[in-house]
Each structure stands twice: as structure tokens, then as C-alpha cells.
Amino acid sequence: MNRQVLSRAFSRTAPFRVVTPLIRVPALEKRWKCELYLKCDQLQEIGAFKIRGAANFALQLTDEERRKGLVTHSSGNHAQAVAFLAHQLGVKAFVVMPENSNKMKIANAKKWGAEITLCAPTIEARLATANELAQSTGGNVIPPFDHPWIVAGQATCAMEVFSEMNDVDVLIAPLGGGGLLAGSALAAKHYSNQTMVIGAEPEQAQDGYLGFNSGIREEKVMANTVADGLRTTVGITPFEIIKDEVEDVWLAAEERIVPWMYQMWAETKLIMEPSSVVPFAAMDAQQEKLKGKKVVVIITGGNVDLAHLPAFVS
Amino acid sequence: MNRQVLSRAFSRTAPFRVVTPLIRVPALEKRWKCELYLKCDQLQEIGAFKIRGAANFALQLTDEERRKGLVTHSSGNHAQAVAFLAHQLGVKAFVVMPENSNKMKIANAKKWGAEITLCAPTIEARLATANELAQSTGGNVIPPFDHPWIVAGQATCAMEVFSEMNDVDVLIAPLGGGGLLAGSALAAKHYSNQTMVIGAEPEQAQDGYLGFNSGIREEKVMANTVADGLRTTVGITPFEIIKDEVEDVWLAAEERIVPWMYQMWAETKLIMEPSSVVPFAAMDAQQEKLKGKKVVVIITGGNVDLAHLPAFVS
């Protein structure tokens, strides 16, 4: 993907995304002896970065295609992104959600007027139901990560970072389906001369780590992590980019994720969901690589179910 | 207090306070049909606005006075403010805390190196212990709210608002000891032509409301509210200012405070402590006065004990 594809994604999506703030956390800078900035993308109106890719995709459909509605399947933040976007564009959203999705996430998608179809909680049932809906409505399916338009949209997050700071040494993003990490790596390639891009993945969903190190995409790794946004397998398009453009993938110990979540809430007063703190849980084992560096961590989302928080652990 | 006193407090405290952001919340703007900004003072390094007044006080002591240490008594955010400030100034902090203070707040004061003395949980024991400490150390007591220097320091919060926006119609601040509300009213008087300043108080700690309406300061009203920062009685100095310069005091229904806290967390991804959401719980009964207006609410703090959160209610 060349620079022009990214720069067009940047202009195209501008009306639908917030340029989120970069904040410093003095207490953590002492811990890692680095200059640390959080790119607070949980401050998007839907509480997550996912609006970036969804907008870049939907805005490249024709008017006629869009008028038939936007279809997607997701148990989480991508569902909200598509629902919000359809609302802003004045079209319908048809969202397939697994029947075991948490009620808050279903309510959030409904809040924007999406029509929700529940299905069995398997990837096969989700795809089949979404395809049926696309056929019956004529609407296009907006994929959650495995498409170049989605990757280019997610790249706008790191592009915002580089437009504010041109001397970032290390940029760290969580790795789930890979859209954000691949987009960040492309943004660094085209808009920064010196930034190493690192992915952070839970040990309990390490398909990205294994694939990155072997060079062959892993499809069957058990995902059993509290970081619900990162349970997906890395997509084909993101994997090809990550393999070539990402510097490294770091693993986070599962038992450190919830403590880091609450520590970040306490230190920053900003809500971060478990997936968003996976980079911090991974950084502790990489102290030497951070020392003296200018580091940016992308905070991907803040959609936690406040009625059912994980037990407090420090 | 004249304009010069405030403007000197503004310059004096600048190195110790963060100019906190004003953020808009689209979902709430629809609810109240107004333009709504949150002044996010929980993003101060200590997680609360209290650093403003404490800094303005401590910086007016002589070097010799300061060298003997800063003494205070508090079960909450003021303790942290004094501990943080002493740490920044390189002097000792002696903080008296009631023995039933929550462990997180004690730990937060200790984090900055304060020497903690526990005492019986009565105001008499707190004052007596703080005075003994002041005598034995020679340090000065930094009062939490009832002093003109504290009021002028807290005024810097609204001064920051007016320096960014000169057309605020309504500014709402929680009312506890009254330092922030009195300071905000003085800031509006000297730095804004059109702003009505409103206090918001829990029904279960309505001494400020009663005093404001009768013109006579109330000293003995039972305070039994989840908004722990607002359980104090309005001080003598703040009361005199509030009586003359504040437009109105609105009451919040106790049972709406916790639901508003969680709603604000969900809508903004920003942690607010119960005291900070009292304005929202009070605003619902005042819809007509807000419609079409430009409204700023000061968010006073985000120091909640994450290990012991109130049960979720929506």
C-alpha cells in the first residue's frame, strides 16, 4: 500500500474520527525510564479506534451500495463502529452478533439504531448469517480487519501521532486481527523515518507471535484471554504487512492484564478495556529496549461492561 | 478579593497545576439541549483539583516556614495535594488522617513521601492532632478550604476555562467546603461578563443549600452521602463569597449519584468520583435553565477506590 492510499484514507475519514489526544503518564515514565505517550483512541465517540477502518471502507462504496445498508458481524467494538457510521451516514446497519455477546455491547450497537440479528456463537454461524443478510438486503459486508481498506483506515491513528510528533522511537499497538498493527506499520513506513512498530499480544492468544516468528500465518491457536478484543486470528492481509513491516511482537502474561487495567485507571483516570493494556503487560519484560526512548502506546478502546467488571487485582 | 489577587494566584501556581482539557459530550448535549463542556480537573497529577489551592497557600509561606514542613488534616484529596506539593518543593509533609480513611487514600499520600499520623475519626481529633504536629515540627497547617489563599488557588480552575472560552453562560461546580465554588464565582466576576455560577450539592449534605437560601451559614447538617468529598460543612470565608456571588445552589438526589457516576464513565471513558457527578444528578431537575446555553461543569476528581467500588446501578 503506498503513501497516497494512506493519505486519501486520512482525508476521507476525517469527518468521522476524532483526532484523539496524546497524554503523558509521569509515574510510568519513571518505571520504564522512557518518555511515554498514550494515544487515547478510546476517546472516539464509540469508545474505540474501530471507527477509522469502518469509515474508510464504507466511504469507498458507491452511494447506491451504501443506501442498501451496511452489514457486519462482530461481538464487540466493530459492531458499534458500523452502527455509529450507518447512523451518521443516514443508512441502515445490519449487525450479526453471537447470542452470548454481552448485553452492554448489544445495547451499544442498538443505541445507534442498528438492526441486530443474534446467531450461534461460532465464526461459521456469524459468516453465514452475515452473508444471508447481505444477500437479502443487498447491503455490503464491512469486514472487521481483513481488508486493505480497513488496514488503511486504521493507519490514520498512527498518522495522527506522526503529524504531532516526528521523533517517535517505538510505537506499540495491541495485536488481534491485525488491522491496527498493520496500519500502524504502514503509517510508520511512509510518515516516520525512525519509528519501530511493535505488536503486543496476550500469551493466551499468541497466533500473531507464532506466525510473525515462523513467517507462516497461524490459524488454529486457542484464544483464551480476558482481552476480548484480541481473541481473533490475524487476517491474511494484515499478516502479510505485519510480517514485513513490524519490528517485533511481544507477549503479555495473562495474569498481568487485569492488574494493569486497574493500575492504568488509577494512574490516568482514563478507562481502558483489557485489550488496551496488553502493551503495558508486555513492556515489563522489555525494559532495556525502552530505556531512554520516546514511546507511544495506542490505547484501542474503553468499552468495558461496568456491571460485570473483573475482580480487582493489583 | 480583587482581580489582582486572582491573577497572582494564577501565575504563582502555574508550575504545579496542569491546564486540564475541556471536553464535549455529544450524548449529554442531546439530553439537556445545551452545549456542554467538562473541565476535566481529575486529570491533575493527584487526580483532583485540590492541588490548586494547596499550591497557592504553600507558595505564600516564607522559605523558612516551608522548610519546616507542610502540615494538614484530611481524609481525601487535600491530603494528596499537600503530600504531592511537599514532594515537588522538596520539603516534608505531615498529614493527619482519620483512622477509618480508606487504604487507597492513605497509600496515595504515602506515595509522595508524606508522614501519616492516624487519629480518631472526629473533626476535633483531626484539628487537635494537626495543631500538635504544627507545634512540634514548626510547620504551617494548610487548611483544606477555609482560607482566602485556598479560595484564590481554586479560582484558577475557572480562570483556565475563561481563558479558553469567553462566552460561558453557566458554570457548575460541586459544593463541599466551598473553596472551589467560591473561587469559581470570583473568577466569573473578574474574568467573565456573562457567566452564572451554580453550586451542586447532595441532598444528604445540604448545609450549603440551606445557608445560601437563608443567608446564614449552617453548621450542623448531617452529611450522609456517597459523595465523600462533599460531606464537609461550607467554610466561613467561602460562605461569605458564595452568598453574594453565586447565582444558585442546586440539589442532587442521593440515589442518582452512583448511576450518574457509571454513566459518565461509560459515556466519556473518564473516571469521575461520586462527588464529581453531583452536578449531573442536579441538572436533570433544571432542564429549562440549561436549554440552548453554553454550560461548563467542573469535574473535581477521579480518586475512587477501585478495589471497593459501589455496586453498579444504572
Boltz contact constraints between the chains, C-beta under 6 A:
constraints:
  - contact:
      token1: [A, 42]
      token2: [B, 269]
      max_distance: 6.0
  - contact:
      token1: [A, 47]
      token2: [B, 269]
      max_distance: 6.0
  - contact:
      token1: [A, 262]
      token2: [B, 306]
      max_distance: 6.0
  - contact:
      token1: [A, 265]
      token2: [B, 271]
      max_distance: 6.0
  - contact:
      token1: [A, 269]
      token2: [B, 42]
      max_distance: 6.0
  - contact:
      token1: [A, 269]
      token2: [B, 47]
      max_distance: 6.0
  - contact:
      token1: [A, 269]
      token2: [B, 271]
      max_distance: 6.0
  - contact:
      token1: [A, 269]
      token2: [B, 302]
      max_distance: 6.0
  - contact:
      token1: [A, 271]
      token2: [B, 265]
      max_distance: 6.0
  - contact:
      token1: [A, 271]
      token2: [B, 269]
      max_distance: 6.0
  - contact:
      token1: [A, 302]
      token2: [B, 269]
      max_distance: 6.0
  - contact:
      token1: [A, 306]
      token2: [B, 262]
      max_distance: 6.0
  - contact:
      token1: [A, 306]
      token2: [B, 312]
      max_distance: 6.0
  - contact:
      token1: [A, 307]
      token2: [B, 312]
      max_distance: 6.0
  - contact:
      token1: [A, 312]
      token2: [B, 306]
      max_distance: 6.0
  - contact:
      token1: [A, 312]
      token2: [B, 307]
      max_distance: 6.0
